[in-house]
Amino acid sequence: MDVSNAYLNGEMDCDVYMEQPEGFAVGTPKDTVCLLKKSLYGTKQGGNRWNRKMRPALESMGFKPTYLYAAVYIFVRGDVRIILPVFVDDMTFASPSLLAIQQVIADLGTHFKLHDLGPKAELLGIQID
């Protein structure tokens, strides 16, 4: 599942400058840089801003980050268990309960704009059976 770049609306918490993008020429391109007002995908701040927005939503749904790796969340309620690794703005759900996964996707949809990419056969180069 790919979560839309909703975190791009987050304002920067420190000054970050970048070279002018191609096709955007104000002044002398080699001498002029841009001050970012919002976080961008691919910056260190972008991932941090996204995590600040995503984590409270997941925690409100009952997910808890693992102790060793904060980008892996666990949901346990009764017999339902879901493992949720997050890689930047991509989430993958692992659970024996398809119904539980569908409910979590619906709940996440109330917080973020989602694109369900369906079941995965591979994740970050690892084969999933």
N, C-alpha and C positions, 0 to 999 in steps of 0.2 A: 504494500500500500504506500502510495506517495502522498504525503501531506503537502498541500499547497504552500507556497512561500508566504504564509500568513505572517511569519515573524519579520518579514521585511518592513512591516509597519513600525517596528521597534526603533525608537530613537537611540542614537549612539550615546554611550556613557563615557566616552573619551574621544579626543580628536584623532581622526584617521583621515589621511590624505591619499589620493591616488592620482596617477597620471590621467590625462584626459583620454576618454575612449576614442577610438577611431571614428572619424566623421564629426566629431564634436570639437571644433577649433575656436577657442576664444583666446585672443592674445597670441603670443608665441607658444605653440604647443610644447616645446622643450623647456620653456621657462615658467609655464603656468600649470598648477595642479588643482585638483578639486577637493574641497572639504566635504566629506560624506556627512549627510544629515541623518541618514537612516542606514541600518545595517544591510549589508549585501550578502547574497549567497556566495560562499567560498571564502569569506573573510573569517578570521578567528572570532571576531566580535559577532558575526552573523550566527554562527553555531551556538555561541553563548546566549545570545538574545533569544534564539529559538528555544533553547533548553529552558530558559526562564519562563517562557510562555507555555511550553508543552508540559513540563513537570507538574505544575499545580493541577492542570486538567486531568492528567493521568492519576494523580493521587486522589483527586475528588471522586474518581471512578473506582478506587480501591486498589490501584497498582502501587507497589512499593519498589524503589530502586534497590538493586542488590548491593551488598556491602562492598564487594570488590570492584564492581564495574557499574558506575552510575548510569550508563546508557543501556543497561538491561533491567527491565522491570518485571516483577512477578505479581500475579493476581491469584489469590487463593480464597475461595469461598465455598465451603462444603466440599463436595467432590470435584468442583470445577477448579482447574489449574490452567493458567495461561502464562507462557513465557513470551516476553515482548522485547526483542533486541531493537534498538534504534540506531540507525546509521545516518547521520545528518538529518534529513527530513524523510527518510524511508523507514517504515516500520514493518516488521514481519511478526505474525502471530503464530505461536506453536501451542497446540492444545489438542487432546483427543476429542474435544467437543466442538463440532462445527457450529452448533447452535450458540454456544458461548462466544465464539469468535464473531459470528454475525451480530450478536447483541453489542459487543464491544465496538465493532465498526459503526453501528448505528449510534451508539452513545458518543463516540468520537466525532461523528458528523454533526453533533450539536455544538461542538467547540470549534471545529476547523472544517475547511473545505477539503474533501478527500477525493482521491482517485484510487479505487480498488483495482489493483492489477491482477487479482485472482491468485490461485495457488502457485507456489514456487517450486521448481525442481532443483534450483541452485541458489545459494545465498553467499555472496562474497567469495565465490570460487569453491564453495563447499557443496557437494551433492546432497540433496535431501531425499530420503526414502520414506 
